[in-house]
Amino acid sequence: MGMDPTLSTINASLQEMTGASLPAPKDLQDLEQQLSDYINHLIQFDFNRLVQLLYRIDISEARLKQLLQLHPQEEAGKLIAQVMIERQLEKIKSRARYSSPADPESKEEKW
C-alpha cells in the first residue's frame, strides 16, 4: 500500500526544507511525531537552524508565540510540527486552486 499523495508531498517538501532524512511516515500522526522529534533536537542543539527553517516555511513568529502561550502544557516541538504541516497543507491547497486546468499541451499563458 502506497503513501497518501498529500502526505507524500508534505513529507517530501519538509525533508527538502529541513535537510533531515526522515523515514517515510505511516500517516500524518507519524509524520508529526518524527518532525516533532527533529524540532526538539533543533531547539536544544541548533536553534538558529530552527529559526531559519521557520522563516523558510513562512511561519509567522507572532502566530507561533501566540500558539506556544495558549498551550504552555504542550511540547513546543509538537506544536511547531503541527504548524509546519498545516502550512504545507495550505501551500498544497493553494497550488491546486491556482494551477490551471487548461490544456497541458498549450504553451500559451492563461490570464
N, C-alpha and C positions, 0 to 999 in steps of 0.2 A: 504494500500500500504506500503510495507516494505522499509527500508532504503537501498540505493545503497550499495552493498557489500564493495566496496572500501572505501566509506565514513564511513561505519560502522567500518571497520578495522582501518582507520585513527583515528576515534573518540575513539575507544577502546584503542589503543596504547597511544594516547595523554592523555587520562584520567588516564591510568595506570602510566604514567611517571609523570604527574603533581600532581596526587592525588586529582585533582579537580573533583567535581561531576557536570559535565555539562549536561544539558538536551540534549536528542537526537536531533541532528540538522536536519532541514528540507532539507538542501542542503549544498554545500561547502561554500557558502557565509555566511550562518547561523553559521556554524562551525567556520569560520574565525572571525566573529563578537564576538562570545562567547569567543573564545580563546584570541582575542584582548583585550576584557574587562578584562579577567583574568590577562593577561600580564601587562596591565596598572596598575592593582591593585598591582602586584608584583613590578613594577617599583617604585611605591610610598611607599609601605609598607614592602616589603621583597626582596630587590634587590639581596641579596646573594642567595636566593632560585631560582631566575630567572637565575643567572649565573650558578648555579648547573644544572638547567634544560637544559639550552642551551648546556652545556658540555655533559650531558647525552644523549641528542638527536643527538649530534655530529654536532653542527653548528659552523662553523669557526668564531672566533671572528673577524678576519680580513675581512671576507666577510660581516659580519653584520655591522661593522663600515663603510665599503665602501658603503653599501646599504643605511645606515642612512645618510651619507654625500651626496649621489647622490639624495636623496629625502627628503630634510630638511623640506618641507612643509607637508609631510605625518606624520601621527601619528605613533610614534615608536611602540606601541603595535600592530598596524595593520601590519606594515612591518615585525615585528618579527613573528607574527602569520602566515603570508604568507610563510616565510622561514621555519617555523616548519612544516607546512602542506606539502610544497614542499619536504622537507627532508623525511617525512614519505612516500610520494608517491614514491620517489626514492628507499626507502627500500623495498616497496611492489613490485616494478618492478624488483628489483634485486633478491629478493627471488623467484619470479615467473620465472625469467630467469635461475636461478641456481638450482631450485628444479628439482629433477629427475622425468622425465615422465615414469621411469621404472615401472615394475610390482610392485605394492604396497605389494603384497604377499611375494615377495622375501626379505629375511632378509640380503642378501649379500650386501656389499658396492659396489657401482659402481664407477669405476675410469675412 
